[in-house]
Amino acid sequence: MIAVEGVTYRVAGRDLLADVSADFAPGLLHLIIGANGAGKSTLVKVASRLLRPHRGRVSYGGVDVASATEVSLARHRAVLSQAIELAFPLAVRDVVMMGRYPHFHTHPGPDDHAIVDDAMRYFDVGDLATRDYPTLSGGEKQRVNFARVLAQVWRPSPAGTRVLFLDEPLTFLDVGHQLDFMKKIRTFAAQDDVIVIGVVHDLNLAARFADRLLLLHHGAVLAAGARADVLTAAHVRTAFGVGFVTAVAPGIDGTHLIFD
Amino acid sequence: MTPAARENRSAGRPWLVVLTVALVATVLASIRFGAIDFTLHDMWSSTVAVLRGGTPATLDGRIFTELRLPRAVLCMFVGASLGVGGTLMQALFRNPIVEPGRGGTSSGAALGASLYFVLGAALHIDQTVWSLPAAACAGGILSTWLVFGLARNGADGRASIVMLLLTGLAVNALCLSGIGFLSYIARDPQARSIVFWNLGTLSGANWRAVEFVGAVTSLGTLAAMRYAKQLNALMIGEDEATYLGVNVGRLKFIVLAINVAIVAVATAFTGVIGFVGLIVPHILRMLGGADNRFLILASALMGGTLLSLADVVARVALRPAELPIGIVTSVVGVPVFLSLLRRRRYIF
């Protein structure tokens, strides 16, 4: 269980997050939605302990993360951020291997190699292993980084529940890869020692795949819980300024939102 | 795993062997050739004489053990320092055009040395063999400290890379104008000393300098290798490195401290030698890849090799006169560097 309690984070006197509280239970896919500037990425950064809140606390399994070392956290908490560019040319496989850095001292062991190969196969980037990362397309880069962050938390960790944060993972992906990724992440999140927290812009994908939704509005929680409780006409109108009708398509789980 | 992946991962290792052989060969050549060329027999008998606790019988022998040998070894260590410093600074700044002295270190050292040349004579400061290196080293450390003090953000105490680069640029400019002013007011011999020092020279080499620079370079390189993996993580960004378990603030401080130590000390004994620190990491990335676990050690080996080569050229080209080594490194280094950059395979 990850608990965010009364968190306020401000930059230059402005509250990006104002007294935000939220719980994230294991075995579920949690997706954060909200308009631009609602504080979604900031919440991910505070909950993953990149940023320290000005007020409030973040705890993993009841333990405050404020005092944890970077490396002890990194053994069971991985974060996918947006648009990773490399300062120098490096082979794709070396980039994926970075996900194992918290787990070995100087050089990777056989387990690390095996996990990297598995993760690359899982995201279908095995063929890119020897390519220079800067030569890849945006979508290929994104998939390489999926493999990297998943390699970081591939196996159960003695350090505690594994936590995966995804900040807008679907950028650069075509619709096929978007669906493929969301399905894989839902499978990963279904393990009972895993918590996945993601930021997604597409409300339909969010509605379809999330086990729990968290709707942010102006740095505060507008609604949280199951899809039906969060994606109400009133909430969507307040948060995004648009209305919608729902449609049910045969053969697809969940309802589809059509915005006016 | 595919054989190709395996191959790619160990790409650097054969190069370490090649670089070691090249370093040994170049240092041997640098010992042998110079204002006078020694025969292998001279070299051997002088070395044996020294090892037995005596001094060589001939003048040539003494030139060999007291001038040539310490110069060659010092040159190797200074080159290694500049190579490692270049790799560290480029990795830390995530920027391929950074030189080891970019943080204000080498221009500060040059200002310290210039102050010593001008004021040392005027104030009758005791001139020992350590006075100039001490002044230069102090200048280098002070100006670097100034850069980092000014680049820090008042709110959270973090120094961003852009702030560091720009502040370094400003402090460099300040130091250079200070050096210009000192050259302007200096008397002729002092002004010449300043010019020579800014072009780099190894002619002041002695065994004490070798011991000091050798110890600092070796310890600094070994210490830096412990942080190679963390510097790799920094390649994908500071936030991402944090997510991978790196304490980025601490890493910056430690790596900068190592860089200042090795570059300030090396510069203090030899003056400002340009281009080695910039070019070595680039050549190595093209040969063996950008992994810092390979780059740091390899840049020590290649830095030593290139500077020894430059020193041979500096001594032989106009012999018995001697070129300032900084001119050789630039004249030879720039075309090599440009031609390497124009190859298509290297992308950044």
Chai-1 contact restraints between the chains, C-beta under 6 A:
chainA,res_idxA,chainB,res_idxB,connection_type,confidence,min_distance_angstrom,max_distance_angstrom,comment,restraint_id
A,L50,B,D239,contact,1.0,0.0,6.0,A-B,restraint_1
A,L50,B,T242,contact,1.0,0.0,6.0,A-B,restraint_2
A,E70,B,G245,contact,1.0,0.0,6.0,A-B,restraint_3
A,E70,B,N247,contact,1.0,0.0,6.0,A-B,restraint_4
A,V71,B,G245,contact,1.0,0.0,6.0,A-B,restraint_5
A,A74,B,L244,contact,1.0,0.0,6.0,A-B,restraint_6
A,A74,B,G245,contact,1.0,0.0,6.0,A-B,restraint_7
A,V79,B,Y243,contact,1.0,0.0,6.0,A-B,restraint_8
A,S81,B,D239,contact,1.0,0.0,6.0,A-B,restraint_9
A,I84,B,I236,contact,1.0,0.0,6.0,A-B,restraint_10
A,L86,B,M235,contact,1.0,0.0,6.0,A-B,restraint_11
A,A87,B,R94,contact,1.0,0.0,6.0,A-B,restraint_12
A,A87,B,M235,contact,1.0,0.0,6.0,A-B,restraint_13
A,F88,B,M235,contact,1.0,0.0,6.0,A-B,restraint_14
A,F88,B,A290,contact,1.0,0.0,6.0,A-B,restraint_15
A,P89,B,A290,contact,1.0,0.0,6.0,A-B,restraint_16
A,P89,B,I347,contact,1.0,0.0,6.0,A-B,restraint_17
A,L90,B,A290,contact,1.0,0.0,6.0,A-B,restraint_18
A,A91,B,N8,contact,1.0,0.0,6.0,A-B,restraint_19
A,R93,B,A5,contact,1.0,0.0,6.0,A-B,restraint_20
A,M98,B,A233,contact,1.0,0.0,6.0,A-B,restraint_21
A,M98,B,L244,contact,1.0,0.0,6.0,A-B,restraint_22
A,Y101,B,K229,contact,1.0,0.0,6.0,A-B,restraint_23
A,Y101,B,A233,contact,1.0,0.0,6.0,A-B,restraint_24
A,Y101,B,L244,contact,1.0,0.0,6.0,A-B,restraint_25
A,P102,B,G245,contact,1.0,0.0,6.0,A-B,restraint_26
A,H113,B,M1,contact,1.0,0.0,6.0,A-B,restraint_27
A,D117,B,M1,contact,1.0,0.0,6.0,A-B,restraint_28
A,A129,B,A5,contact,1.0,0.0,6.0,A-B,restraint_29
A,T130,B,A4,contact,1.0,0.0,6.0,A-B,restraint_30
A,T130,B,N8,contact,1.0,0.0,6.0,A-B,restraint_31
A,P134,B,I347,contact,1.0,0.0,6.0,A-B,restraint_32
